[in-house]
Amino acid sequence: MLSNEIIVRLAGRGRNVRRSDGGGLFVNVTSGGKVTWYLSYRHKGKQKTVSGGSYPEISVDMARVWREELKRKIKQGLDPSAFNALLKTQDYVFTTFEELAREWMEKKSYDWDRRVYSRIEVVLKNSVFPYIGNISVRDIGSNEVLDVLKRVEQRGNQVLPLVIRGYINGIFRTGMPDGRVLANPCVDLDVAMRKRLRVKNFSALPAKDFPAFYAALNADSGARLVHLALRWTILTMVRSNETRYARWDEFEGLSGPDPIWRIPGNRMKGRREHIFPLPPQAIKLLREIKYLNIIGTSVREASGIYLFPTSRN
């Protein structure tokens, strides 16, 4: 990658030279010491080059921002040579926060499932984009980010401001390697934020209390299928999400000696496939679950793929 020292050294050699910065961006240095930025790219199968102004008027950081902006336009199907692509210091428009946020989400989407992606998108749309979404990432400082977080705090939510701060931090870090973001405004914001209240988690149920628990569960007047879902979760020791979205096609060898439940990686928190050997008690539960699964067999046929469907979805 190029730096100011490297460019100055190239300009002093007294000969024509070209040096790449990566991603198609390069400088062309003449024998007289003039340095010009260029971007090499392909559009509709043709190799093209467009000028981005002269160094040092256009700094290394600004040239990298220009490169990313043009690459984004190329991805949208636009040809930089069709409009004035010359970088101007006085009126150049930098990436907005929402644009960078959506780029971050697109990169992260390979690690998230659809529900996680949708949840994060809703949080950003409701709590962040209305206030800083249209602002250039270079014009957003700690005060602007803190103002966003304070608005969420005022709604009485203790956890969401910390979650949003994590999202914003990741978004700004996405723009730092290519120079679009020069400083991350999320650094040291924790000292200005309200401290999270200490949460007292529910204690584990001692083994000696299990008989009383199951007696109370049997005496409960709720739906039997709900009771079975609780029993299934306790027996298999999975998270509630794994139980709620359990599908019949995830089970193998139910009639054989070694039945298993194969949970795909996209449904596990660690994104790794989980295989659970099923004991005889689990097979017994599955038979009753199948028998009581009226919604999946007669009410909503599309819900028949799940162990525990509801009448609504």
Buried (B, 14 or more C-beta within 10 A) or exposed (E): EBEEEBBEEBBEEEEEBEBEBEBBBBBBBEEEEEBBBBBEBEBEEEEBEBBBBBBEEBBBBBBBBBBBBBBEBBEEEEBBBEEEBBBEEEEBEBBBBBBBBBBBBEEBEEEBEEEEBEEBBEBBEEBBBEBBBEBBBBEBEBEBBBEBBEBBBEEEEEEBBBBBBEBBBBBBEBBEEBBBBEEBBBEEBEEEBEEEEEEEEEEEEEEEEEEEEBEEBEEEEEEEBEBBBBBBBBBBEBEEEBBBBBBBEBBEEBEEEEBBBEBEEEBBEEEEEBEBEBEEEBEEBBEBBEEBBEBBBEEBEEBBBBBBBBEEE
